[in-house]
Amino acid sequence: MTRPSKVAFIGIDAADKDLILLWAKSGLLPTFQSLLNTAAWTPTTSPVGFYVGSIWPSFATGLSPTQHGCYCYSQLRPGTYRTERYSVFDFKSELFWDTISRAGRRVAIIDVPRIPPSENLNGIQIVDWGTHDPDLPDRLYTWPTSLASEIEAKYGRDPIGYCNRITRNVEGFTQFRNNLIERTQKKAQLSSQFLQQEKWDLFMTVFAESHCVGHQCWHLNDPTHPKYDSAIAQAVGNPIQDIYIAIDKAIGDLLQQIDSDTTVFVLASHGMGPHYDGTFLLDEILCRLEKVKTPAVQRQVAKALNSSWEKKPIIRHFMQPLRKYIWQPMRDRLWKSDKPIRHALQEPDTSNRKCFTLPNNDVYGGIRLNLVGREPNGKIHPGAEYEAYCQQLTQDLMDIINVKTGQPIVKRVLKTQDHYQGEYLDHFPDLLVEWNREAPIAQVSSPKIGTLEKVFPGVRTGDHKPDGLLFAYGPGIAPGQLEAPISILDFAPTIAALLEVTLPKVDGKVIPAFKTPEPIA
């Protein structure tokens, strides 16, 4: 007879594996330095093309993005040309801890990103207390529901919120860094409280501060970045390094509280690097290739207003009190409505084009073909015409060069259907544009599009890389680097198997190196 292992999982959202390894080996991150010597470790892989928005949903289900349906903050409404905000409440796939809970195991789930709250959980859950860009910023969801008031009374609310809205000077970056350290410390205290509350079969907590600081402060870590400011860097220091050090200490403190008979996973989900991509140029590139008018003036006005909100602190100062009562309810109604104003803020000519962009975060550009039989006003027929169009468009995109470097701006163009199958495949972009991210993309040129120049309108200086980093130790797990990377889809079936629960439907596989130990005599 075997005894089910207890499992503890500590996540670090979007903490870059290269920085972790660099700073661990130099001694700045003693917890990770110790794990390199005492744990099994390996890089992890993410869903190609969609990992930015789908990595945590895929982790939580063991399913590929086209099986669970979530890949971006805004997704296409099927049968239309409109996109709508994708909320965690739109997510319908089974979470692996729900299955484990129903099997009688006791679970504690704290701040796993991009995941809806569960009901009737055999344990506790906290949703979006301190996550990056919380999906539920105005209310703390917990199970049991009475837990929310207890947490808010003891730990307060998230001091960060939507991290794009920081002031970008010495004082602003300093305050941002200090708030992130404070949140890291509170997350450690909150996690410790519930870790010690009882001997959970499954305990999970995720630190998100690495995600926020990577987006906003990459330029202060990278002297080659065009937005690097030596005066600010000298005054503020390196906020990314400071946050990694704080998280390293928090994880070290938690690991000391975990029993030796527990299987422990420490996962940096995916990475971070400079925000170099051409997604903000992609729609105009497609318009030029198709020789259609560029996006509507209304859309540019909307972008300008959004940019003003992000970049002008005085606007935020006067408008912030009104957001909760006016802007957010209006935004949510318009975002999911069929009213003309919603159309005006997107591309009203999309239905007459052969292809158009879909939101897919920024790392990969997303292109949707206007397909006959799928779109309301389809222009491209499935089959030979579809294949020929994809081939020509791919070549046209590959021909575009970065004027500053002379190199192509596109590394490759992927067809989604070559990499994915599943219930939601027809809801996704057809083509994925993987950018050459070796240098900033601002001025591009090709014989077909001429020269196009535009300044990146966003404020984030860092963006994601696909690979993560896993450390694992516990009964039966040998230390050292594993032979091959592990897919993010493999965690759900592996954790379930350690707890002697079988998941009914997963794309991932049980990781052989972490299978259930031999029977106990």
C-alpha positions as CSV (number, residue, x, y, z in Angstrom):
1,M,0.0,0.0,0.0
2,T,1.3,3.5,-0.9
3,R,0.9,6.6,1.1
4,P,-0.2,9.6,-1.0
5,S,2.5,12.3,-0.9
6,K,1.7,15.7,0.3
7,V,2.5,18.4,-2.2
8,A,3.6,22.0,-1.8
9,F,3.8,24.3,-4.8
10,I,5.4,27.8,-4.7
11,G,5.1,29.8,-7.9
12,I,7.0,32.9,-9.1
13,D,5.0,34.5,-11.8
14,A,7.2,35.6,-14.8
15,A,10.5,35.5,-12.9
16,D,13.2,35.2,-15.6
17,K,15.2,31.9,-15.4
18,D,18.4,33.5,-16.7
19,L,18.3,36.1,-14.0
20,I,17.5,33.5,-11.3
21,L,20.4,31.3,-12.4
22,L,22.8,34.3,-12.7
23,W,22.0,35.8,-9.3
24,A,21.8,32.4,-7.6
25,K,25.2,31.4,-8.7
26,S,26.6,34.8,-7.6
27,G,25.1,34.3,-4.1
28,L,22.5,37.1,-4.3
29,L,19.7,34.5,-4.2
30,P,20.8,32.0,-1.5
31,T,17.5,30.0,-1.5
32,F,17.8,29.4,-5.2
33,Q,21.5,28.7,-4.9
34,S,20.7,26.0,-2.3
35,L,18.0,24.5,-4.6
36,L,20.5,24.2,-7.4
37,N,22.6,22.0,-5.2
38,T,19.8,20.0,-3.4
39,A,16.8,19.8,-5.8
40,A,16.1,18.4,-9.2
41,W,15.9,21.3,-11.6
42,T,15.1,21.9,-15.3
43,P,13.8,24.6,-17.6
44,T,10.1,24.4,-18.5
45,T,8.3,25.0,-21.8
46,S,5.1,26.9,-22.5
47,P,2.3,26.8,-25.1
48,V,3.9,28.1,-28.3
49,G,2.5,31.4,-29.5
50,F,-0.1,31.8,-26.7
51,Y,1.9,31.4,-23.5
52,V,1.6,34.9,-22.2
53,G,-2.2,34.6,-21.6
54,S,-2.5,30.9,-21.3
55,I,0.3,29.7,-19.2
56,W,-1.5,29.6,-15.8
57,P,-4.8,28.3,-17.2
58,S,-2.8,25.5,-18.9
59,F,-0.9,24.8,-15.7
60,A,-4.2,24.7,-13.7
61,T,-5.9,22.3,-16.2
62,G,-3.2,20.3,-17.9
63,L,-4.9,21.4,-21.2
64,S,-3.6,23.2,-24.2
65,P,-5.0,26.7,-24.9
66,T,-7.3,25.5,-27.7
67,Q,-8.7,22.9,-25.3
68,H,-9.5,25.3,-22.4
69,G,-10.1,28.4,-24.5
70,C,-8.1,31.2,-22.7
71,Y,-5.2,32.9,-24.3
72,C,-5.6,36.7,-24.0
73,Y,-7.2,39.5,-22.0
74,S,-9.4,40.2,-25.0
75,Q,-10.7,37.5,-27.3
76,L,-12.9,37.2,-30.4
77,R,-16.6,36.8,-30.0
78,P,-17.2,33.8,-32.4
79,G,-19.4,34.7,-35.4
80,T,-18.5,38.4,-35.2
81,Y,-15.5,40.7,-35.9
82,R,-15.5,42.0,-32.4
83,T,-13.4,41.2,-29.4
84,E,-14.5,41.3,-25.9
85,R,-12.8,41.3,-22.5
86,Y,-12.0,37.8,-21.3
87,S,-12.7,37.5,-17.6
88,V,-11.8,34.6,-15.3
89,F,-15.5,34.0,-15.1
90,D,-15.5,33.1,-18.8
91,F,-13.2,30.2,-18.0
92,K,-15.1,26.9,-17.9
93,S,-12.5,24.1,-17.8
94,E,-12.0,21.9,-14.8
95,L,-9.2,23.0,-12.5
96,F,-7.1,20.1,-11.3
97,W,-7.4,21.1,-7.6
98,D,-11.2,20.9,-7.9
99,T,-10.9,17.3,-9.0
100,I,-8.4,16.6,-6.1
101,S,-10.7,18.3,-3.7
102,R,-13.7,16.2,-4.7
103,A,-11.5,13.1,-4.1
104,G,-11.3,14.1,-0.5
105,R,-7.9,15.8,-0.4
106,R,-7.5,19.0,1.6
107,V,-6.3,21.9,-0.5
108,A,-5.1,25.5,0.0
109,I,-4.9,27.6,-3.2
110,I,-3.5,31.1,-2.9
111,D,-3.3,33.6,-5.8
112,V,-2.8,31.3,-8.8
113,P,-3.1,33.9,-11.6
114,R,-5.8,34.0,-14.2
115,I,-8.0,31.5,-12.5
116,P,-11.6,31.7,-11.4
117,P,-12.7,31.1,-7.8
118,S,-13.9,27.6,-7.0
119,E,-17.0,26.7,-5.0
120,N,-17.4,24.1,-2.3
121,L,-13.7,23.5,-2.2
122,N,-12.4,21.0,0.4
123,G,-10.1,23.7,1.9
124,I,-9.5,27.4,1.2
125,Q,-8.9,29.5,-1.9
126,I,-7.8,33.2,-2.3
127,V,-8.1,34.8,-5.7
128,D,-6.3,38.0,-6.8
129,W,-5.2,39.3,-3.4
130,G,-1.8,40.2,-4.8
131,T,-1.5,39.2,-8.5
132,H,-0.2,41.0,-11.6
133,D,-3.0,43.0,-13.3
134,P,-5.8,41.4,-11.1
135,D,-8.8,40.3,-13.0
136,L,-11.0,41.1,-10.0
137,P,-9.5,44.3,-8.6
138,D,-12.5,45.6,-6.7
139,R,-13.4,42.6,-4.7
140,L,-11.5,39.8,-3.0
141,Y,-12.9,36.4,-3.8
142,T,-12.2,33.6,-1.4
143,W,-13.5,30.2,-0.4
144,P,-15.1,30.1,2.1
145,T,-16.5,33.6,1.3
146,S,-16.2,34.7,4.9
147,L,-12.4,34.4,4.6
148,A,-12.2,37.6,2.5
149,S,-13.0,40.0,5.4
150,E,-10.5,38.2,7.7
151,I,-7.7,38.6,5.1
152,E,-8.5,42.2,4.4
153,A,-8.6,43.0,8.1
154,K,-5.2,41.4,8.7
155,Y,-3.3,42.1,5.5
156,G,-5.2,45.0,3.8
157,R,-5.7,45.3,0.1
158,D,-3.2,45.0,-2.7
159,P,-1.0,48.2,-2.6
160,I,-0.1,47.8,-6.3
161,G,-3.2,47.2,-8.4
162,Y,-2.8,47.7,-12.1
163,C,1.0,48.2,-12.3
164,N,1.0,50.3,-15.5
165,R,-0.3,53.2,-13.5
166,I,2.9,54.2,-11.7
167,T,4.8,57.5,-11.8
168,R,7.9,57.0,-13.9
169,N,10.5,59.1,-12.0
170,V,12.9,58.5,-9.1
171,E,10.1,58.9,-6.5
172,G,7.6,56.8,-8.5
173,F,10.0,53.9,-9.2
174,T,11.2,53.9,-5.6
175,Q,7.7,53.8,-4.2
176,F,6.7,51.0,-6.7
177,R,9.7,48.9,-5.6
178,N,8.9,49.5,-1.9
179,N,5.3,48.6,-2.4
180,L,6.3,45.4,-4.2
181,I,8.6,44.4,-1.4
182,E,5.9,45.1,1.1
183,R,3.5,42.9,-0.9
184,T,6.0,40.1,-1.1
185,Q,6.5,40.2,2.6
186,K,2.7,40.2,3.2
187,K,2.2,37.3,0.8
188,A,4.9,35.4,2.7
189,Q,3.1,36.1,6.0
190,L,-0.3,35.2,4.5
191,S,1.0,32.0,3.0
192,S,2.8,31.0,6.2
193,Q,-0.5,31.5,8.1
194,F,-2.4,29.0,6.0
195,L,0.6,26.7,5.5
196,Q,0.7,26.2,9.3
197,Q,-3.0,26.1,9.7
198,E,-3.2,22.4,9.0
199,K,-1.3,19.6,7.2
200,W,-2.7,20.2,3.7
201,D,-2.6,17.5,1.0
202,L,-2.0,20.2,-1.5
203,F,-0.7,23.7,-0.7
204,M,-0.2,26.3,-3.4
205,T,0.9,29.9,-3.4
206,V,2.2,32.2,-6.1
207,F,4.3,35.4,-5.9
208,A,3.5,37.9,-8.7
209,E,5.9,40.8,-7.8
210,S,8.5,39.5,-10.3
211,H,5.9,39.9,-13.1
212,C,5.0,43.5,-12.2
213,V,8.6,44.7,-11.8
214,G,9.8,43.0,-14.9
215,H,7.3,44.8,-17.1
216,Q,7.8,48.3,-15.6
217,C,11.5,48.3,-14.7
218,W,13.4,46.2,-17.2
219,H,15.1,49.2,-18.6
220,L,16.7,49.9,-15.1
221,N,18.2,46.4,-15.2
222,D,19.4,46.7,-18.8
223,P,21.9,49.5,-19.7
224,T,21.5,48.7,-23.4
225,H,17.8,49.4,-23.4
226,P,16.8,52.7,-25.2
227,K,14.9,53.9,-22.2
228,Y,17.7,53.2,-19.7
229,D,18.2,56.3,-17.6
230,S,21.5,56.3,-15.7
231,A,20.3,59.1,-13.3
232,I,17.2,57.1,-12.3
233,A,19.1,53.9,-12.2
234,Q,21.8,55.4,-9.9
235,A,19.1,56.9,-7.6
236,V,16.8,53.9,-7.5
237,G,19.1,51.0,-8.0
238,N,17.9,47.8,-9.7
239,P,14.3,47.2,-8.6
240,I,14.2,43.8,-10.4
241,Q,17.1,42.5,-8.4
242,D,15.6,43.9,-5.2
243,I,12.3,42.1,-5.8
244,Y,14.0,38.8,-6.7
245,I,16.0,39.0,-3.5
246,A,12.8,39.7,-1.5
247,I,11.0,36.7,-3.2
248,D,14.1,34.5,-2.6
249,K,13.9,35.2,1.1
250,A,10.2,34.7,1.3
251,I,10.5,31.3,-0.4
252,G,13.3,30.3,1.8
253,D,11.2,31.1,4.9
254,L,8.3,29.0,3.6
255,L,10.4,26.1,2.6
256,Q,11.7,25.8,6.2
257,Q,8.1,25.3,7.4
258,I,7.4,22.4,5.0
259,D,7.6,18.8,6.3
260,S,10.3,16.5,4.9
261,D,7.7,14.0,3.6
262,T,6.2,16.6,1.3
263,T,7.0,16.8,-2.4
264,V,7.9,20.4,-3.1
265,F,7.8,22.3,-6.4
266,V,9.2,25.8,-6.9
267,L,8.3,27.1,-10.4
268,A,9.3,30.3,-12.2
269,S,6.5,30.2,-14.7
270,H,7.9,32.0,-17.7
271,G,10.6,34.7,-18.4
272,M,11.1,38.3,-19.0
273,G,13.3,40.4,-21.3
274,P,13.2,43.7,-23.2
275,H,9.9,44.7,-24.7
276,Y,11.0,44.6,-28.4
277,D,8.2,43.5,-30.8
278,G,6.3,44.7,-33.8
279,T,2.7,43.9,-32.7
280,F,1.8,47.6,-32.5
281,L,2.7,47.9,-36.2
282,L,1.1,44.7,-37.4
283,D,-2.4,46.0,-38.3
284,E,-1.0,48.8,-40.4
285,I,1.4,46.4,-42.1
286,L,-1.5,44.2,-43.0
287,C,-3.5,47.1,-44.3
288,R,-0.6,48.2,-46.5
289,L,-0.1,44.7,-47.8
290,E,-3.8,44.5,-48.7
291,K,-3.9,48.1,-49.9
292,V,-6.8,49.1,-47.7
293,K,-7.3,52.2,-45.6
294,T,-5.5,52.2,-42.3
295,P,-7.5,51.7,-39.1
296,A,-10.2,54.2,-38.3
297,V,-9.5,57.6,-36.7
298,Q,-11.7,56.7,-33.8
299,R,-9.4,53.8,-32.9
300,Q,-6.4,56.1,-32.9
301,V,-8.3,58.6,-30.7
302,A,-9.1,55.7,-28.3
303,K,-5.4,54.7,-28.2
304,A,-4.4,58.3,-27.6
305,L,-6.8,58.6,-24.6
306,N,-5.5,55.4,-23.2
307,S,-1.9,56.5,-23.6
308,S,-2.7,59.7,-21.9
309,W,-4.2,57.8,-18.9
310,E,-1.1,55.7,-18.7
311,K,1.5,58.4,-19.1
312,K,0.0,61.5,-17.4
313,P,-0.2,61.3,-13.6
314,I,-2.2,64.4,-13.3
315,I,-5.0,62.9,-15.4
316,R,-5.0,59.8,-13.2
317,H,-5.0,62.0,-10.1
318,F,-8.2,63.8,-10.9
319,M,-10.0,60.9,-12.6
320,Q,-9.1,58.1,-10.2
321,P,-12.0,58.7,-7.7
322,L,-14.5,58.4,-10.6
323,R,-13.1,55.1,-12.1
324,K,-14.9,52.7,-9.8
325,Y,-18.3,54.3,-10.1
326,I,-18.3,55.6,-13.7
327,W,-15.6,54.2,-15.9
328,Q,-15.4,50.6,-14.9
329,P,-19.2,49.9,-15.1
330,M,-19.4,51.7,-18.4
331,R,-16.3,49.9,-19.7
332,D,-17.7,46.5,-18.8
333,R,-21.1,47.2,-20.4
334,L,-19.6,48.6,-23.6
335,W,-17.0,45.9,-23.9
336,K,-19.6,43.2,-24.2
337,S,-22.3,45.1,-26.0
338,D,-23.3,45.3,-29.6
339,K,-23.7,49.1,-29.4
340,P,-22.2,51.2,-32.2
341,I,-19.8,53.0,-29.8
342,R,-18.0,49.7,-29.2
343,H,-17.7,49.2,-33.0
344,A,-16.3,52.7,-33.4
345,L,-13.4,51.9,-31.0
346,Q,-12.4,48.9,-33.1
347,E,-11.9,48.6,-36.9
348,P,-15.2,49.1,-38.6
349,D,-13.8,48.0,-41.9
350,T,-12.6,44.6,-40.7
351,S,-15.4,42.7,-42.3
352,N,-14.2,43.8,-45.8
353,R,-10.6,42.8,-45.3
354,K,-9.0,39.4,-46.1
355,C,-7.2,39.3,-42.7
356,F,-7.1,41.3,-39.6
357,T,-5.2,41.3,-36.2
358,L,-6.6,39.8,-33.0
359,P,-5.3,40.6,-29.6
360,N,-2.7,38.2,-28.4
361,N,-0.7,40.2,-25.9
362,D,2.4,41.5,-27.6
363,V,5.1,38.8,-27.8
364,Y,3.4,37.1,-30.8
365,G,1.2,39.0,-33.2
366,G,-2.1,37.3,-34.0
367,I,-3.7,37.3,-37.4
368,R,-7.2,36.0,-38.3
369,L,-8.1,35.2,-41.8
370,N,-11.6,36.4,-43.0
371,L,-12.7,32.8,-43.8
372,V,-15.8,31.9,-45.8
373,G,-18.1,29.8,-43.7
374,R,-16.6,30.9,-40.4
375,E,-16.7,34.7,-40.5
376,P,-19.9,36.6,-41.3
377,N,-18.5,38.2,-44.4
378,G,-15.7,35.8,-45.3
379,K,-13.3,36.6,-48.2
380,I,-10.9,33.6,-48.2
381,H,-12.2,30.1,-49.0
382,P,-10.9,27.2,-47.0
383,G,-8.5,24.8,-48.7
384,A,-6.2,25.7,-51.5
385,E,-7.0,29.5,-51.4
386,Y,-6.4,29.5,-47.6
387,E,-3.1,27.7,-47.9
388,A,-1.9,30.0,-50.8
389,Y,-2.9,33.1,-48.9
390,C,-1.1,32.0,-45.7
391,Q,2.0,31.2,-47.8
392,Q,2.1,34.5,-49.5
393,L,1.4,36.5,-46.4
394,T,4.1,34.6,-44.5
395,Q,6.6,35.5,-47.2
396,D,5.5,39.2,-47.3
397,L,6.0,39.4,-43.5
398,M,9.4,37.7,-43.7
399,D,10.5,40.3,-46.3
400,I,10.1,43.2,-43.9
401,I,13.3,44.5,-42.4
402,N,14.2,46.6,-39.3
403,V,15.7,49.7,-40.9
404,K,17.9,50.2,-37.9
405,T,19.6,46.8,-38.0
406,G,19.0,45.6,-41.5
407,Q,17.6,42.3,-40.1
408,P,14.1,40.8,-40.7
409,I,11.6,41.8,-38.1
410,V,9.9,38.4,-38.2
411,K,11.6,35.2,-37.1
412,R,8.9,32.9,-38.3
413,V,5.1,32.8,-38.9
414,L,3.3,29.8,-37.4
415,K,0.0,28.3,-38.4
416,T,-2.0,27.7,-35.3
417,Q,-3.6,24.5,-36.7
418,D,-0.1,23.0,-37.2
419,H,0.5,23.2,-33.4
420,Y,-3.0,22.9,-31.9
421,Q,-6.3,21.0,-32.1
422,G,-9.2,21.3,-29.8
423,E,-12.7,22.6,-29.1
424,Y,-11.8,26.3,-29.3
425,L,-9.3,26.2,-32.2
426,D,-11.7,28.2,-34.4
427,H,-11.8,31.0,-31.9
428,F,-8.1,31.7,-32.1
429,P,-5.8,33.6,-34.5
430,D,-4.9,31.6,-37.6
431,L,-1.4,32.8,-37.8
432,L,1.1,33.7,-35.1
433,V,3.9,36.2,-35.9
434,E,7.1,35.5,-33.9
435,W,9.1,38.7,-33.8
436,N,12.9,39.1,-34.0
437,R,13.3,40.6,-30.6
438,E,17.1,41.3,-30.7
439,A,16.5,45.0,-31.1
440,P,13.7,47.6,-30.8
441,I,11.3,47.7,-33.8
442,A,10.3,51.2,-34.7
443,Q,11.0,51.8,-38.4
444,V,10.4,49.0,-40.9
445,S,10.5,48.6,-44.6
446,S,9.9,46.3,-47.5
447,P,9.1,46.7,-51.3
448,K,5.4,46.0,-50.7
449,I,4.7,48.2,-47.6
450,G,7.3,50.9,-48.2
451,T,8.7,52.5,-45.0
452,L,6.6,52.5,-41.8
453,E,7.7,54.3,-38.7
454,K,5.9,54.5,-35.4
455,V,6.9,54.9,-31.7
456,F,5.8,52.1,-29.4
457,P,2.8,53.6,-27.6
458,G,3.0,51.5,-24.4
459,V,4.8,52.1,-21.2
460,R,6.1,48.7,-20.4
461,T,9.9,48.2,-21.0
462,G,9.9,44.5,-20.3
463,D,8.0,41.6,-21.9
464,H,7.8,37.9,-21.7
465,K,10.1,35.0,-22.7
466,P,8.7,31.5,-23.0
467,D,10.9,29.4,-20.8
468,G,10.5,28.9,-17.1
469,L,12.5,27.1,-14.4
470,L,11.5,24.3,-12.0
471,F,13.0,23.1,-8.8
472,A,11.6,19.9,-7.1
473,Y,12.6,17.9,-4.1
474,G,11.0,15.4,-1.8
475,P,10.6,11.6,-1.3
476,G,12.2,9.7,-4.2
477,I,13.4,12.7,-6.2
478,A,17.1,12.7,-7.0
479,P,18.9,16.1,-7.1
480,G,20.5,17.5,-10.2
481,Q,19.6,18.9,-13.6
482,L,17.0,16.7,-15.5
483,E,17.8,15.6,-19.0
484,A,14.9,17.4,-20.7
485,P,12.6,20.4,-20.1
486,I,9.2,19.9,-18.7
487,S,5.9,21.1,-20.2
488,I,3.7,23.4,-18.2
489,L,0.9,21.1,-19.1
490,D,2.5,18.2,-17.2
491,F,2.1,19.7,-13.7
492,A,-1.6,19.1,-13.3
493,P,-1.5,15.3,-14.0
494,T,1.8,15.0,-12.0
495,I,0.5,16.7,-8.9
496,A,-2.8,14.7,-9.1
497,A,-0.9,11.5,-9.5
498,L,1.3,12.2,-6.4
499,L,-2.0,12.6,-4.5
500,E,-3.3,9.4,-6.1
501,V,-6.0,11.1,-8.1
502,T,-6.5,10.6,-11.8
503,L,-7.6,13.6,-13.9
504,P,-10.3,12.7,-16.5
505,K,-9.1,14.8,-19.4
506,V,-5.6,16.3,-19.8
507,D,-3.1,16.9,-22.6
508,G,-0.2,16.8,-20.2
509,K,1.6,13.7,-18.9
510,V,2.9,12.6,-15.5
511,I,6.5,13.5,-15.2
512,P,8.5,10.3,-14.7
513,A,11.1,11.9,-12.4
514,F,8.4,12.8,-9.9
515,K,6.2,9.7,-9.9
516,T,4.8,8.3,-6.7
517,P,7.5,6.8,-4.5
518,E,7.7,3.0,-3.9
519,P,5.3,1.4,-1.5
520,I,6.0,1.9,2.2
521,A,6.6,-1.3,4.1
